[in-house]
Amino acid sequence: MSIRVAVLDDYQSVARSSADWTPLNDRAEVTFFSDHVADPDDLVRRLEPFEVVVAMRERTPFPAAILERLPNLALLVTTGAFNAAIDVPAAHARGVVVCGTGSVPHTTAELTWALILAVTRRVPAEDAALRAGQWQTTIGPELAGSTLGVIGLGNIGKRIARYARAFDMNVVAWSENLTDERAAEAGVERVSKQELFERADVASVHLKLSERTTNLIGRAELELLGPRGYLVNTSRGPIVDEYALATALSEAVIAGAALDVFSVEPLPADHPLRVAPNTVLTPHIGYVSVPMYERFFGDAVENIVSWLQGAPVRVIPAES
């Protein structure tokens, strides 16, 4: 008997074409869902028949309250190496195998740099003005000689630091566990959190979301960044107090912000960031690229085949 596989939140309807799903022929019935279901009851009704679910990153959360209502679920595959929206211990307690996929290293860093250039040089605003019949309506700073503050010097943060040096920027970095040695290895200066926001012309967030980092950046940090400073977040929305940010933008406390991530996604229609001035907003596409999707879904197929054969899969440990 074939199993049933649900591929969730395929917004661009590309999951099918991003990988070779034929190894599952005659072994599984695969259903691709391009819409997002936010209501828990509707989600349970949709997924109840499926033994395998492929979740695209953190678009659909799987807390214990959802997992306990999916008695047929046996394998939960997340794209990426971990997923903060899945209650992994609760899944393990119910006998559900949770596994992840590989990824490619460049995608989010490239979008981050695109957002830095777009918000500082007002690219979307000038594009819109030109199409409306206007010409040269804003003026922006140069990156050369300015300072980039990297908040979180992990793999993406280090790559952003290299990009900044190529643009002749000075680079400072902070995270709670960053050492002078690690900063020096990346060619940046370690500073305190306060000093980073005081010195940075552009502050870019590259931290994992946790209780410790939730609302890490609020009104106080934005005031330190100041009226010539820009905030960029391609990490996770809740790291920034979005309502404090929207207020700071409307009051010209900072010069602008570029955001790819939000506390609630998709971003609600009435959210104040939608109308905040001097912003560039993108719909969490930092990881959305052809090579990344090919890796995500290709590995997802391999995981499902391995699971069907009783072979090892990329299991995510309960402490992740």
PLY file of the C-alpha trace (Angstrom):
ply
format ascii 1.0
element vertex 320
property float x
property float y
property float z
element edge 319
property int vertex1
property int vertex2
end_header
0.00 0.00 0.00
1.39 3.44 -0.92
1.79 6.08 1.72
0.50 9.64 1.48
2.92 12.58 1.41
1.91 16.23 1.86
4.26 18.97 0.67
3.21 22.18 2.41
3.36 25.90 1.63
4.61 25.54 -1.93
3.90 29.23 -2.53
5.46 29.41 -6.00
4.21 25.94 -7.08
7.77 24.81 -7.81
8.31 21.92 -5.40
7.35 19.34 -8.01
9.80 20.72 -10.59
12.61 21.37 -8.11
13.40 17.69 -7.56
13.03 14.26 -9.09
10.09 12.73 -7.25
9.98 9.58 -9.45
11.77 7.41 -6.82
8.47 7.63 -4.91
6.42 6.36 -7.84
4.35 3.30 -6.85
5.40 3.85 -3.23
3.77 7.12 -2.32
1.03 9.48 -3.36
2.45 13.03 -3.18
0.15 16.05 -2.83
1.54 19.57 -3.22
-0.23 22.42 -1.40
0.51 25.95 -2.64
-1.69 27.75 -0.09
-0.94 28.41 3.56
-3.31 27.16 6.26
-3.02 29.13 9.50
-6.08 27.89 11.40
-5.11 24.86 13.55
-8.41 23.02 12.99
-8.22 23.50 9.23
-4.60 22.34 9.26
-5.45 19.17 11.18
-8.32 18.38 8.82
-6.00 18.78 5.84
-3.12 16.72 7.21
-4.97 13.97 9.09
-4.78 11.44 6.20
-1.03 11.85 5.59
1.76 9.66 6.96
4.52 11.99 5.73
4.64 15.78 5.76
7.30 17.95 4.10
7.35 21.36 5.80
8.93 24.34 4.08
11.10 25.94 6.75
8.95 27.50 9.51
5.97 28.51 7.40
3.67 26.07 9.21
4.32 25.48 12.93
4.02 22.00 14.43
3.57 22.43 18.19
2.57 19.54 20.43
-1.08 20.57 20.19
-1.03 19.92 16.43
1.13 16.81 16.50
-1.14 15.04 18.99
-4.05 15.46 16.59
-2.25 13.79 13.66
-2.32 10.07 14.55
-1.23 8.95 11.08
1.86 11.13 10.95
5.06 9.06 11.03
7.68 11.20 9.25
8.03 14.98 9.36
10.63 16.40 6.98
11.67 20.01 7.33
13.67 21.79 4.69
16.87 22.97 6.36
18.89 21.47 9.17
16.58 22.56 12.00
13.18 24.13 12.49
12.24 26.21 15.52
8.53 25.84 14.67
8.53 22.09 15.27
8.23 20.72 18.78
10.80 17.99 18.19
10.57 16.38 21.66
6.78 16.17 21.34
7.14 14.56 17.91
9.66 12.04 19.22
7.36 11.23 22.13
4.67 10.28 19.63
7.08 8.17 17.59
7.27 10.67 14.73
10.65 10.81 13.00
11.73 14.41 12.39
14.47 14.97 9.83
15.99 17.84 7.89
17.84 18.59 4.68
20.99 20.29 3.56
21.16 23.84 2.23
23.40 26.12 0.17
25.45 28.88 1.83
25.01 31.99 -0.29
21.32 32.70 -0.70
20.40 34.64 2.44
23.66 36.59 2.46
23.10 37.71 -1.12
19.59 38.93 -0.37
20.89 40.72 2.72
23.34 42.67 0.62
20.67 43.45 -1.95
18.49 44.88 0.83
21.35 46.97 2.23
21.91 48.56 -1.17
18.20 48.94 -1.84
17.33 50.69 1.43
20.36 52.96 1.61
20.16 54.11 -2.02
16.34 54.16 -1.97
16.09 51.91 -5.02
12.39 50.92 -4.66
11.36 54.53 -3.96
13.24 55.84 -7.00
11.84 53.06 -9.19
8.28 53.92 -8.11
8.89 57.66 -8.56
10.31 57.22 -12.05
7.31 55.13 -13.11
5.07 57.90 -11.74
6.78 60.49 -13.95
9.24 61.92 -11.41
13.02 62.14 -11.60
15.61 62.00 -8.80
13.48 62.37 -5.68
15.81 61.10 -2.92
19.46 61.09 -1.94
21.29 58.32 -0.14
24.64 57.73 1.56
27.70 55.85 0.32
28.65 52.58 1.93
32.39 53.12 1.43
33.90 54.51 4.60
30.78 53.81 6.68
30.40 51.16 9.37
28.47 47.91 9.22
27.39 46.39 12.52
26.97 42.62 12.28
24.72 41.22 15.02
25.63 37.55 15.14
28.88 36.42 13.53
27.89 32.95 12.36
28.21 31.61 8.82
25.95 34.26 7.27
27.30 37.06 9.46
30.87 36.27 8.47
29.92 36.23 4.81
28.22 39.63 5.18
31.38 40.97 6.84
33.39 39.88 3.79
30.92 41.60 1.46
31.20 44.79 3.53
34.98 44.84 3.36
34.74 44.49 -0.43
32.66 47.68 -0.34
35.36 49.42 1.76
33.22 49.47 4.87
34.44 49.22 8.44
32.93 46.23 10.24
32.12 45.75 13.91
30.31 42.76 15.39
28.53 41.68 18.54
26.84 38.62 19.91
26.57 37.40 23.46
29.23 34.70 23.07
31.50 36.35 20.49
35.17 36.41 21.46
37.99 38.68 20.31
39.66 35.68 18.68
36.62 34.73 16.60
36.08 38.32 15.58
39.72 38.68 14.55
39.51 35.48 12.48
36.62 37.07 10.57
38.52 40.35 10.17
36.12 42.41 12.26
36.24 44.29 15.54
34.29 42.91 18.50
32.33 45.56 20.37
29.57 45.68 22.96
25.95 45.68 21.88
25.58 49.34 22.82
28.72 50.35 20.96
27.61 48.48 17.86
24.39 50.48 17.63
26.20 53.71 18.44
28.80 53.22 15.70
26.90 51.40 12.97
25.56 53.18 9.92
23.92 49.88 8.96
23.06 47.21 11.54
22.37 43.75 10.11
20.81 40.93 12.16
22.12 37.36 11.83
21.08 35.56 15.01
19.05 32.45 15.72
15.69 33.05 17.35
15.50 32.00 21.00
14.04 33.26 24.25
17.27 35.20 24.72
17.11 36.94 21.33
13.35 37.66 21.19
12.81 41.45 21.17
16.56 41.90 21.41
16.28 45.09 19.36
13.79 47.66 20.58
13.38 51.39 21.00
16.61 51.84 22.99
18.75 50.20 20.31
17.03 52.13 17.53
17.68 55.41 19.30
21.36 54.49 19.54
21.38 53.69 15.81
20.11 57.20 15.20
18.65 59.24 12.34
21.38 58.25 9.86
21.28 54.55 10.69
19.61 51.66 8.90
18.39 48.34 10.30
18.37 45.18 8.18
16.84 41.89 9.36
16.99 38.71 7.31
17.16 36.41 10.34
13.88 36.05 12.27
11.14 38.64 12.79
10.68 38.39 16.58
14.30 39.41 17.19
13.15 42.97 16.48
10.28 44.67 18.29
8.30 45.41 15.12
5.95 47.94 16.67
8.84 49.87 18.21
10.50 49.78 14.78
7.40 51.04 12.97
7.09 53.91 15.45
10.79 54.75 15.15
10.50 54.88 11.37
7.44 57.13 11.46
9.24 59.45 13.89
12.48 59.45 11.84
14.39 58.00 14.79
16.34 55.95 12.21
16.85 56.52 8.50
15.26 53.32 7.25
14.84 49.58 7.55
14.96 46.59 5.23
13.14 43.46 6.42
12.73 39.99 4.97
11.29 38.38 8.10
8.32 39.13 10.35
6.81 37.88 13.59
3.67 36.75 11.75
4.04 35.48 8.21
2.53 36.22 5.78
2.61 39.78 7.10
-0.95 40.86 8.10
-2.58 43.42 5.84
-3.06 45.88 8.71
0.48 45.64 10.10
2.05 49.11 10.64
5.26 48.10 8.88
3.32 47.97 5.61
2.91 51.75 5.73
6.10 52.70 7.58
8.27 55.17 5.64
11.73 54.43 4.20
11.36 50.68 4.23
12.13 47.82 1.88
10.02 44.75 2.66
10.40 41.33 1.08
8.30 38.21 1.86
10.91 35.98 3.59
12.79 35.14 0.39
16.27 35.06 1.90
16.42 31.30 1.37
14.27 31.27 -1.78
16.49 30.45 -4.77
16.63 27.76 -7.43
19.72 26.01 -5.99
18.31 26.12 -2.46
14.97 24.63 -3.49
16.69 21.94 -5.53
18.72 20.99 -2.46
15.74 21.19 -0.10
13.35 19.05 -2.11
16.02 16.73 -3.51
17.11 15.88 0.04
13.48 15.59 1.14
12.88 12.90 -1.49
16.05 11.08 -0.39
14.89 11.20 3.23
11.48 9.75 2.38
13.02 6.97 0.28
15.52 6.14 3.05
12.73 6.07 5.64
10.64 3.76 3.47
13.64 1.44 3.16
14.42 1.55 6.86
17.73 3.29 6.17
19.12 6.24 8.20
17.69 9.72 7.63
18.90 13.17 8.73
17.23 12.94 12.14
16.92 16.19 14.07
17.76 15.59 17.73
15.26 16.44 20.44
17.50 19.17 21.89
17.63 21.14 18.62
0 1
1 2
2 3
3 4
4 5
5 6
6 7
7 8
8 9
9 10
10 11
11 12
12 13
13 14
14 15
15 16
16 17
17 18
18 19
19 20
20 21
21 22
22 23
23 24
24 25
25 26
26 27
27 28
28 29
29 30
30 31
31 32
32 33
33 34
34 35
35 36
36 37
37 38
38 39
39 40
40 41
41 42
42 43
43 44
44 45
45 46
46 47
47 48
48 49
49 50
50 51
51 52
52 53
53 54
54 55
55 56
56 57
57 58
58 59
59 60
60 61
61 62
62 63
63 64
64 65
65 66
66 67
67 68
68 69
69 70
70 71
71 72
72 73
73 74
74 75
75 76
76 77
77 78
78 79
79 80
80 81
81 82
82 83
83 84
84 85
85 86
86 87
87 88
88 89
89 90
90 91
91 92
92 93
93 94
94 95
95 96
96 97
97 98
98 99
99 100
100 101
101 102
102 103
103 104
104 105
105 106
106 107
107 108
108 109
109 110
110 111
111 112
112 113
113 114
114 115
115 116
116 117
117 118
118 119
119 120
120 121
121 122
122 123
123 124
124 125
125 126
126 127
127 128
128 129
129 130
130 131
131 132
132 133
133 134
134 135
135 136
136 137
137 138
138 139
139 140
140 141
141 142
142 143
143 144
144 145
145 146
146 147
147 148
148 149
149 150
150 151
151 152
152 153
153 154
154 155
155 156
156 157
157 158
158 159
159 160
160 161
161 162
162 163
163 164
164 165
165 166
166 167
167 168
168 169
169 170
170 171
171 172
172 173
173 174
174 175
175 176
176 177
177 178
178 179
179 180
180 181
181 182
182 183
183 184
184 185
185 186
186 187
187 188
188 189
189 190
190 191
191 192
192 193
193 194
194 195
195 196
196 197
197 198
198 199
199 200
200 201
201 202
202 203
203 204
204 205
205 206
206 207
207 208
208 209
209 210
210 211
211 212
212 213
213 214
214 215
215 216
216 217
217 218
218 219
219 220
220 221
221 222
222 223
223 224
224 225
225 226
226 227
227 228
228 229
229 230
230 231
231 232
232 233
233 234
234 235
235 236
236 237
237 238
238 239
239 240
240 241
241 242
242 243
243 244
244 245
245 246
246 247
247 248
248 249
249 250
250 251
251 252
252 253
253 254
254 255
255 256
256 257
257 258
258 259
259 260
260 261
261 262
262 263
263 264
264 265
265 266
266 267
267 268
268 269
269 270
270 271
271 272
272 273
273 274
274 275
275 276
276 277
277 278
278 279
279 280
280 281
281 282
282 283
283 284
284 285
285 286
286 287
287 288
288 289
289 290
290 291
291 292
292 293
293 294
294 295
295 296
296 297
297 298
298 299
299 300
300 301
301 302
302 303
303 304
304 305
305 306
306 307
307 308
308 309
309 310
310 311
311 312
312 313
313 314
314 315
315 316
316 317
317 318
318 319
